[in-house]
Amino acid sequence: MKLVCSQSELSTSLQLVSRAVASRPTHPVLANVLLTADAGTGRLSLTGFDLSLGIQTSLPASVETSGAITLPARLFGEIVSRLSSDSPITLHCPEGSEQVELTSLSGSYQMRGMPAEDFPDLPLVQSGTPIRLEADALVKGLRATLFASSGDEAKQLLTGVHLRLDPSGLECAATDGHRLAVLCLPYASAAVEGDGGDPFAVTVPARSLRELERLLSGRQSAEPLSLFYDRGQVVFLWADQVLTSRSLDGTYPNYRQLIPDSFSRTIALDRRALVSGLERVAVLADQHNNVVKLSAEPATGQLLIQADAQDVGSGSEGLAASITGDAIQIAFNVRYLLDGLKAMACDQVLLQCNAPTTPAILTPAEGDQFTYLVMPVQIRS
Protein backbone atom coordinates (compact mmCIF):
# COMPACT_ATOMS: atom_id res chain seq x y z
CA MET A 1 0.00 0.00 0.00
CA LYS A 2 1.34 3.44 -0.93
CA LEU A 3 -0.51 6.75 -0.99
CA VAL A 4 -0.30 10.50 -0.41
CA CYS A 5 -3.08 12.44 1.35
CA SER A 6 -3.82 15.69 3.19
CA GLN A 7 -2.76 15.89 6.87
CA SER A 8 -5.88 17.83 7.90
CA GLU A 9 -8.32 15.48 6.12
CA LEU A 10 -6.59 12.40 7.53
CA SER A 11 -6.57 13.86 11.05
CA THR A 12 -10.26 14.82 10.89
CA SER A 13 -11.25 11.39 9.55
CA LEU A 14 -9.22 9.63 12.25
CA GLN A 15 -10.95 11.64 14.97
CA LEU A 16 -14.34 10.58 13.56
CA VAL A 17 -13.67 6.84 13.35
CA SER A 18 -11.67 6.68 16.60
CA ARG A 19 -14.92 7.24 18.50
CA ALA A 20 -15.91 3.70 17.51
CA VAL A 21 -12.59 2.15 18.60
CA ALA A 22 -12.86 0.05 21.77
CA SER A 23 -11.25 1.64 24.85
CA ARG A 24 -10.89 -1.81 26.47
CA PRO A 25 -10.72 -4.14 23.46
CA THR A 26 -11.51 -7.84 23.82
CA HIS A 27 -9.03 -8.49 20.98
CA PRO A 28 -5.88 -6.42 20.17
CA VAL A 29 -7.03 -5.62 16.61
CA LEU A 30 -10.12 -3.81 17.98
CA ALA A 31 -7.80 -1.08 19.33
CA ASN A 32 -6.79 -0.42 15.72
CA VAL A 33 -8.29 1.50 12.84
CA LEU A 34 -8.57 -0.19 9.44
CA LEU A 35 -7.03 1.66 6.47
CA THR A 36 -8.04 0.60 2.96
CA ALA A 37 -6.49 2.37 -0.04
CA ASP A 38 -8.11 1.98 -3.47
CA ALA A 39 -6.21 3.17 -6.55
CA GLY A 40 -9.35 2.73 -8.69
CA THR A 41 -11.43 5.27 -6.74
CA GLY A 42 -8.51 7.35 -5.49
CA ARG A 43 -9.75 7.17 -1.90
CA LEU A 44 -8.49 6.06 1.50
CA SER A 45 -11.17 4.47 3.68
CA LEU A 46 -10.89 4.44 7.51
CA THR A 47 -12.94 2.16 9.78
CA GLY A 48 -13.33 1.89 13.56
CA PHE A 49 -15.44 -0.93 15.03
CA ASP A 50 -15.88 -2.13 18.63
CA LEU A 51 -18.32 -4.95 17.63
CA SER A 52 -21.29 -2.81 18.71
CA LEU A 53 -20.71 0.55 17.02
CA GLY A 54 -18.92 0.95 13.69
CA ILE A 55 -17.95 4.18 11.88
CA GLN A 56 -16.47 4.33 8.39
CA THR A 57 -15.42 7.36 6.39
CA SER A 58 -13.19 8.04 3.39
CA LEU A 59 -11.03 10.85 2.04
CA PRO A 60 -9.42 11.61 -1.34
CA ALA A 61 -5.87 10.28 -1.74
CA SER A 62 -3.33 9.85 -4.48
CA VAL A 63 -3.07 6.05 -4.32
CA GLU A 64 -0.04 4.51 -6.04
CA THR A 65 -0.61 0.99 -4.71
CA SER A 66 -3.90 -0.36 -3.32
CA GLY A 67 -3.83 -2.26 -0.04
CA ALA A 68 -5.12 -2.52 3.53
CA ILE A 69 -3.61 -2.58 7.03
CA THR A 70 -4.76 -1.84 10.60
CA LEU A 71 -2.84 0.62 12.81
CA PRO A 72 -3.15 1.47 16.55
CA ALA A 73 -5.84 4.16 16.52
CA ARG A 74 -4.56 6.22 19.42
CA LEU A 75 -0.88 6.28 18.42
CA PHE A 76 -1.65 6.87 14.74
CA GLY A 77 -4.12 9.66 15.56
CA GLU A 78 -1.72 11.44 17.91
CA ILE A 79 1.16 11.36 15.41
CA VAL A 80 -0.99 12.60 12.51
CA SER A 81 -2.61 15.40 14.57
CA ARG A 82 0.80 16.81 15.49
CA LEU A 83 2.20 16.89 11.97
CA SER A 84 2.21 20.12 9.97
CA SER A 85 -0.95 20.78 7.94
CA ASP A 86 1.26 22.46 5.30
CA SER A 87 2.75 19.15 4.23
CA PRO A 88 0.98 16.18 2.63
CA ILE A 89 1.46 12.79 4.30
CA THR A 90 2.85 9.72 2.55
CA LEU A 91 1.85 6.28 3.88
CA HIS A 92 3.82 3.28 2.69
CA CYS A 93 3.43 -0.36 3.69
CA PRO A 94 5.45 -2.85 1.55
CA GLU A 95 3.46 -5.90 0.42
CA GLY A 96 3.61 -8.71 2.98
CA SER A 97 4.87 -6.34 5.69
CA GLU A 98 3.06 -5.07 8.79
CA GLN A 99 5.40 -2.10 9.16
CA VAL A 100 3.98 1.23 7.97
CA GLU A 101 6.12 4.26 7.25
CA LEU A 102 4.49 7.65 7.59
CA THR A 103 6.44 10.51 5.99
CA SER A 104 5.83 14.24 6.27
CA LEU A 105 7.94 17.27 5.32
CA SER A 106 9.42 17.42 8.82
CA GLY A 107 10.17 13.76 9.48
CA SER A 108 9.18 10.12 9.24
CA TYR A 109 7.63 7.61 11.63
CA GLN A 110 7.36 3.83 11.63
CA MET A 111 4.47 1.94 13.14
CA ARG A 112 3.76 -1.75 13.48
CA GLY A 113 0.25 -2.65 12.39
CA MET A 114 -1.80 -5.83 12.22
CA PRO A 115 -3.15 -7.57 9.08
CA ALA A 116 -6.42 -6.23 7.66
CA GLU A 117 -7.72 -9.84 7.55
CA ASP A 118 -7.78 -9.86 11.39
CA PHE A 119 -10.17 -6.90 11.48
CA PRO A 120 -13.86 -7.91 11.80
CA ASP A 121 -16.11 -7.08 8.85
CA LEU A 122 -18.42 -4.14 9.34
CA PRO A 123 -21.99 -5.53 9.19
CA LEU A 124 -23.14 -3.59 6.14
CA VAL A 125 -26.80 -4.51 5.72
CA GLN A 126 -27.68 -3.22 2.28
CA SER A 127 -30.32 -5.68 1.24
CA GLY A 128 -33.92 -4.70 0.72
CA THR A 129 -35.25 -1.18 0.27
CA PRO A 130 -33.50 1.53 2.25
CA ILE A 131 -35.53 3.95 4.33
CA ARG A 132 -34.71 7.49 3.24
CA LEU A 133 -34.48 10.02 6.05
CA GLU A 134 -34.00 13.77 6.08
CA ALA A 135 -30.77 14.26 8.04
CA ASP A 136 -31.94 17.57 9.56
CA ALA A 137 -35.15 15.97 10.83
CA LEU A 138 -33.25 13.06 12.39
CA VAL A 139 -30.75 15.41 14.10
CA LYS A 140 -33.66 17.44 15.49
CA GLY A 141 -35.37 14.27 16.75
CA LEU A 142 -32.20 12.97 18.43
CA ARG A 143 -31.42 16.27 20.15
CA ALA A 144 -34.96 16.36 21.55
CA THR A 145 -34.87 12.84 23.00
CA LEU A 146 -31.35 11.48 23.66
CA PHE A 147 -31.08 13.19 27.06
CA ALA A 148 -34.13 11.29 28.37
CA SER A 149 -32.71 7.80 27.71
CA SER A 150 -31.58 5.74 30.70
CA GLY A 151 -27.96 5.37 31.75
CA ASP A 152 -28.80 2.21 33.72
CA GLU A 153 -27.51 -0.86 31.84
CA ALA A 154 -29.94 -3.01 33.85
CA LYS A 155 -32.77 -1.29 31.93
CA GLN A 156 -31.19 -2.35 28.62
CA LEU A 157 -34.06 -1.37 26.32
CA LEU A 158 -34.38 2.09 27.92
CA THR A 159 -30.71 2.92 27.19
CA GLY A 160 -31.78 3.56 23.58
CA VAL A 161 -33.96 5.88 21.55
CA HIS A 162 -37.00 4.39 19.83
CA LEU A 163 -37.30 5.43 16.17
CA ARG A 164 -40.67 4.87 14.57
CA LEU A 165 -41.51 5.59 10.95
CA ASP A 166 -44.89 5.52 9.28
CA PRO A 167 -46.27 7.31 6.21
CA SER A 168 -46.93 10.45 8.30
CA GLY A 169 -43.25 10.87 9.28
CA LEU A 170 -40.70 10.12 11.98
CA GLU A 171 -41.28 9.77 15.72
CA CYS A 172 -38.37 9.66 18.20
CA ALA A 173 -38.97 8.66 21.83
CA ALA A 174 -36.81 8.05 24.90
CA THR A 175 -37.61 7.32 28.54
CA ASP A 176 -35.68 6.35 31.67
CA GLY A 177 -38.80 5.48 33.68
CA HIS A 178 -38.99 8.91 35.36
CA ARG A 179 -39.48 11.08 32.29
CA LEU A 180 -40.39 10.64 28.62
CA ALA A 181 -39.46 12.77 25.60
CA VAL A 182 -41.34 12.32 22.30
CA LEU A 183 -40.90 14.35 19.11
CA CYS A 184 -43.06 13.81 16.01
CA LEU A 185 -41.61 15.09 12.76
CA PRO A 186 -44.12 15.04 9.91
CA TYR A 187 -42.47 15.14 6.50
CA ALA A 188 -43.00 13.53 3.13
CA SER A 189 -39.67 11.98 2.19
CA ALA A 190 -39.64 8.93 4.48
CA ALA A 191 -39.91 5.90 2.24
CA VAL A 192 -41.07 3.22 4.65
CA GLU A 193 -40.32 -0.48 4.46
CA GLY A 194 -43.04 -2.92 5.34
CA ASP A 195 -46.09 -4.59 3.88
CA GLY A 196 -48.91 -2.22 3.17
CA GLY A 197 -47.17 0.74 4.81
CA ASP A 198 -46.80 -0.94 8.22
CA PRO A 199 -44.87 1.28 10.61
CA PHE A 200 -41.14 0.58 10.88
CA ALA A 201 -39.70 0.72 14.40
CA VAL A 202 -36.28 0.08 15.91
CA THR A 203 -34.58 0.93 19.23
CA VAL A 204 -30.96 2.01 18.84
CA PRO A 205 -28.45 2.49 21.72
CA ALA A 206 -28.14 6.14 22.75
CA ARG A 207 -24.34 5.92 22.53
CA SER A 208 -24.54 5.05 18.81
CA LEU A 209 -27.10 7.77 18.14
CA ARG A 210 -25.01 10.42 19.93
CA GLU A 211 -22.20 9.65 17.49
CA LEU A 212 -24.67 9.73 14.58
CA GLU A 213 -25.98 13.12 15.69
CA ARG A 214 -22.40 14.41 15.98
CA LEU A 215 -21.48 13.12 12.50
CA LEU A 216 -24.64 14.45 10.85
CA SER A 217 -24.25 17.86 12.50
CA GLY A 218 -20.86 18.26 10.82
CA ARG A 219 -21.90 17.08 7.37
CA GLN A 220 -21.62 19.35 4.32
CA SER A 221 -24.40 17.91 2.15
CA ALA A 222 -28.19 18.27 2.43
CA GLU A 223 -28.66 14.81 0.84
CA PRO A 224 -30.97 12.45 2.77
CA LEU A 225 -29.45 9.43 4.46
CA SER A 226 -30.37 5.79 3.96
CA LEU A 227 -31.30 3.50 6.85
CA PHE A 228 -31.00 -0.28 6.47
CA TYR A 229 -32.15 -2.72 9.15
CA ASP A 230 -31.78 -6.47 9.33
CA ARG A 231 -31.42 -9.07 12.09
CA GLY A 232 -30.53 -6.77 14.94
CA GLN A 233 -28.23 -4.53 12.91
CA VAL A 234 -28.90 -0.92 11.85
CA VAL A 235 -26.86 0.84 9.17
CA PHE A 236 -26.99 4.60 8.46
CA LEU A 237 -25.41 5.55 5.14
CA TRP A 238 -24.80 9.03 3.72
CA ALA A 239 -22.25 10.74 1.44
CA ASP A 240 -18.95 8.91 2.10
CA GLN A 241 -19.79 7.93 5.68
CA VAL A 242 -21.31 4.85 7.31
CA LEU A 243 -22.42 4.24 10.90
CA THR A 244 -23.47 0.76 11.96
CA SER A 245 -24.94 -0.23 15.29
CA ARG A 246 -26.60 -3.20 16.89
CA SER A 247 -30.23 -2.60 17.82
CA LEU A 248 -31.69 -3.28 21.27
CA ASP A 249 -33.84 -6.41 21.56
CA GLY A 250 -37.29 -6.40 23.06
CA THR A 251 -40.61 -4.58 22.76
CA TYR A 252 -40.30 -0.88 23.60
CA PRO A 253 -42.87 0.27 26.21
CA ASN A 254 -46.14 1.62 24.86
CA TYR A 255 -45.27 5.18 25.91
CA ARG A 256 -48.31 6.75 24.26
CA GLN A 257 -50.60 5.27 26.93
CA LEU A 258 -48.58 7.07 29.65
CA ILE A 259 -49.60 10.50 28.33
CA PRO A 260 -52.94 11.64 29.85
CA ASP A 261 -55.70 12.47 27.37
CA SER A 262 -56.78 15.65 29.14
CA PHE A 263 -55.63 18.03 31.88
CA SER A 264 -57.51 20.02 34.51
CA ARG A 265 -54.71 22.58 34.94
CA THR A 266 -52.62 24.44 32.37
CA ILE A 267 -49.85 26.93 33.20
CA ALA A 268 -48.45 29.04 30.33
CA LEU A 269 -45.01 30.56 30.94
CA ASP A 270 -42.11 32.27 29.19
CA ARG A 271 -39.66 29.40 28.64
CA ARG A 272 -36.46 31.42 29.13
CA ALA A 273 -37.76 33.03 32.32
CA LEU A 274 -38.75 29.60 33.66
CA VAL A 275 -35.30 28.15 32.85
CA SER A 276 -33.56 31.11 34.54
CA GLY A 277 -35.77 30.86 37.63
CA LEU A 278 -35.27 27.11 37.94
CA GLU A 279 -31.49 27.45 37.51
CA ARG A 280 -31.28 30.00 40.32
CA VAL A 281 -33.38 27.91 42.71
CA ALA A 282 -31.47 24.75 41.61
CA VAL A 283 -28.40 26.08 43.43
CA LEU A 284 -30.22 25.27 46.67
CA ALA A 285 -32.13 22.24 45.37
CA ASP A 286 -28.81 20.62 44.39
CA GLN A 287 -27.77 20.76 48.06
CA HIS A 288 -30.59 18.41 49.00
CA ASN A 289 -32.30 15.85 46.72
CA ASN A 290 -32.76 18.17 43.66
CA VAL A 291 -36.44 18.77 44.46
CA VAL A 292 -38.24 22.02 43.64
CA LYS A 293 -41.84 22.77 44.54
CA LEU A 294 -44.05 24.66 42.07
CA SER A 295 -47.09 26.50 43.42
CA ALA A 296 -49.59 27.86 40.88
CA GLU A 297 -52.03 30.51 42.13
CA PRO A 298 -54.65 31.55 39.50
CA ALA A 299 -55.80 34.54 41.61
CA THR A 300 -52.38 36.22 41.49
CA GLY A 301 -51.29 34.88 38.06
CA GLN A 302 -48.02 33.71 39.54
CA LEU A 303 -46.00 30.52 39.63
CA LEU A 304 -43.83 30.24 42.74
CA ILE A 305 -40.69 28.06 42.52
CA GLN A 306 -39.31 27.00 45.91
CA ALA A 307 -36.43 24.89 47.18
CA ASP A 308 -35.75 24.04 50.82
CA ALA A 309 -32.36 22.52 51.65
CA GLN A 310 -32.42 21.38 55.27
CA ASP A 311 -29.74 23.01 57.46
CA VAL A 312 -28.49 24.98 54.42
CA GLY A 313 -31.16 27.45 53.41
CA SER A 314 -34.15 28.01 51.19
CA GLY A 315 -35.04 30.11 48.17
CA SER A 316 -37.97 31.07 45.99
CA GLU A 317 -38.65 32.75 42.65
CA GLY A 318 -41.93 34.17 41.38
CA LEU A 319 -42.84 34.09 37.69
CA ALA A 320 -45.74 35.66 35.82
CA ALA A 321 -47.96 32.89 34.43
CA SER A 322 -51.30 32.41 32.73
CA ILE A 323 -53.02 29.75 34.86
CA THR A 324 -56.13 27.79 33.89
CA GLY A 325 -57.78 25.57 36.54
CA ASP A 326 -57.50 25.39 40.33
CA ALA A 327 -54.45 26.23 42.44
CA ILE A 328 -51.93 23.40 42.81
CA GLN A 329 -48.66 22.55 44.53
CA ILE A 330 -46.54 19.99 42.69
CA ALA A 331 -42.87 19.01 43.07
CA PHE A 332 -40.29 17.80 40.55
CA ASN A 333 -36.65 16.89 40.18
CA VAL A 334 -35.31 20.25 38.95
CA ARG A 335 -32.74 18.59 36.67
CA TYR A 336 -35.50 16.72 34.82
CA LEU A 337 -37.45 19.94 34.26
CA LEU A 338 -34.38 21.81 32.99
CA ASP A 339 -33.38 19.00 30.61
CA GLY A 340 -36.78 19.08 28.95
CA LEU A 341 -37.05 22.87 28.77
CA LYS A 342 -33.58 23.20 27.24
CA ALA A 343 -34.52 20.70 24.52
CA MET A 344 -37.21 23.12 23.31
CA ALA A 345 -36.64 26.12 21.04
CA CYS A 346 -39.95 27.90 21.70
CA ASP A 347 -40.70 31.18 23.50
CA GLN A 348 -43.81 30.08 25.39
CA VAL A 349 -44.19 26.73 27.14
CA LEU A 350 -47.22 24.96 28.64
CA LEU A 351 -47.03 22.94 31.85
CA GLN A 352 -50.12 20.72 32.10
CA CYS A 353 -51.10 18.50 35.03
CA ASN A 354 -54.08 17.01 36.86
CA ALA A 355 -52.88 16.32 40.42
CA PRO A 356 -49.67 16.49 42.50
CA THR A 357 -49.17 12.72 42.09
CA THR A 358 -49.97 12.19 38.39
CA PRO A 359 -47.71 12.74 35.35
CA ALA A 360 -47.26 16.31 34.10
CA ILE A 361 -46.27 17.29 30.59
CA LEU A 362 -44.31 20.20 29.14
CA THR A 363 -45.02 21.20 25.53
CA PRO A 364 -44.25 24.22 23.35
CA ALA A 365 -47.27 26.56 23.26
CA GLU A 366 -47.21 26.32 19.46
CA GLY A 367 -45.17 24.72 16.68
CA ASP A 368 -43.22 21.55 17.43
CA GLN A 369 -44.99 18.29 18.16
CA PHE A 370 -42.77 17.81 21.22
CA THR A 371 -44.12 16.22 24.39
CA TYR A 372 -42.04 15.93 27.57
CA LEU A 373 -43.67 13.94 30.35
CA VAL A 374 -42.17 14.06 33.84
CA MET A 375 -43.27 12.26 36.98
CA PRO A 376 -43.80 14.49 40.05
CA VAL A 377 -41.99 13.87 43.36
CA GLN A 378 -44.16 13.08 46.37
CA ILE A 379 -44.07 15.95 48.88
CA ARG A 380 -44.11 14.85 52.51
CA SER A 381 -46.28 17.27 54.41
Secondary structure, DSSP 8 states (H G I E B T S, - for coil): -EEEE-HHHHHHHHHHHHTTS-SS-SSGGGGEEEEEEETTTTEEEEEEE-SSEEEEEEEE-EEEE-EEEEEEHHHHHHHHHHS-TTS-EEEE--TT--EEEEE-SS-EEEEE-EEGGGS--------S--EEE-HHHHHHHHHHHGGGS---GGGGGGGEEEEEEETTEEEEEEE-SSEEEEEEEE-S-----SGGG--EEEEEEHHHHHHHHHHHHT------EEEEEETTEEEEEETTEEEEEE---S----GGGGS-S--SEEEEEEHHHHHHHHHHHHHHHTTTTTEEEEEEETTTTEEEEEEEETTTEEEEEEEE-EEESS-EEEEEEHHHHHHHHHT---SEEEEEESSTTS-EEEEESSSSEEEEEE--B----
